[in-house]
Amino acid sequence: MAFSRKFLLKRVKEVNEIYMNHSKRGLSNEYIYRNYIRNVFHISRSTFYEYLTIPYAKEIKEIENKEKEQPKSFDDNKTDNLNT
C-alpha cells in the first residue's frame, strides 16, 4: 500500500495523541497498544513504537510550507496568455 507522507504523518499524530492521553494516566505502553491502538489502526507493536519516535509536527509543518510555496498549475493569468 502506498500512502502519501502527509497521510502517514496524520496517522502518526493520531496514534501519538491517543498514547499521550492514556500514558498520562499511568497506563503501560503494552496496555495502550493492546486496548487502544492495535484494533483501531491495525499496526504491529514495532510499528507502534516506531510511530512514537517520529517528529510528526515538524514534518507536517515542512510539508505544508512546501505546498504553499509550490505554484498552482492552472493560474488564470497563465491560461489567458496561452489563448493570445
C-alpha positions as a printed Julia matrix, in Angstrom:
84×3 Matrix{Float64}:
  0.0    0.0     0.0
  1.36   3.38   -0.95
  0.47   6.28    1.26
  1.45   9.87    0.94
  3.84  11.06    3.63
  1.28  13.62    4.81
 -1.36  10.92    5.34
  1.13   8.75    7.23
  2.1   11.66    9.48
 -1.54  12.38   10.29
 -1.91   8.73   11.34
  1.24   9.01   13.44
 -0.2   12.13   15.06
 -3.44  10.3    15.95
 -1.52   7.38   17.48
  0.68   9.75   19.48
 -2.3   11.73   20.78
 -4.03   8.56   21.95
 -0.81   7.36   23.54
 -0.2   10.68   25.33
 -3.76  10.82   26.69
 -3.54   7.34   28.19
  0.08   7.41   29.32
 -0.69  10.46   31.49
 -3.0    8.2    33.49
 -0.12   5.82   34.14
 -1.1    3.04   31.74
  1.72   0.89   30.34
  2.73   1.09   26.69
  1.7   -2.53   26.15
 -1.77  -1.93   27.63
 -2.27   1.19   25.49
 -1.16  -0.7    22.39
 -3.41  -3.73   23.02
 -6.53  -1.83   24.06
 -6.47   1.45   22.14
 -4.13   1.19   19.14
 -3.91  -2.34   17.7
 -7.56  -2.86   16.73
 -8.13   0.7    15.54
 -5.03   1.26   13.41
 -4.12  -2.37   12.63
 -0.41  -1.85   13.16
  2.17  -4.09   14.78
  3.78  -3.39   18.12
  7.07  -2.47   16.45
  5.27  -0.01   14.15
  3.56   1.49   17.2
  6.92   2.11   18.87
  8.31   3.49   15.61
  5.37   5.93   15.36
  6.15   7.19   18.86
  9.61   8.28   17.72
  8.61  10.18   14.55
  8.73  14.01   14.88
  5.38  14.35   13.09
  4.63  18.0    13.98
  7.86  19.24   12.42
  7.44  17.13    9.29
  3.79  18.12    8.78
  4.77  21.78    9.07
  7.55  21.32    6.49
  5.18  19.61    4.04
  2.54  22.33    4.44
  5.17  25.03    3.86
  6.32  23.28    0.68
  2.71  23.04   -0.53
  2.24  26.78    0.0
  5.43  27.59   -1.92
  4.57  25.49   -4.98
  2.97  27.47   -7.8
 -0.51  26.47   -8.82
 -0.59  24.52  -12.05
 -3.53  26.35  -13.57
 -3.25  30.02  -12.84
 -5.83  32.28  -14.56
 -3.16  34.67  -15.81
 -1.13  31.9   -17.42
 -4.14  30.45  -19.26
 -5.02  33.9   -20.65
 -1.52  34.21  -22.09
 -1.87  30.88  -23.87
 -5.02  31.97  -25.68
 -3.47  35.08  -27.21
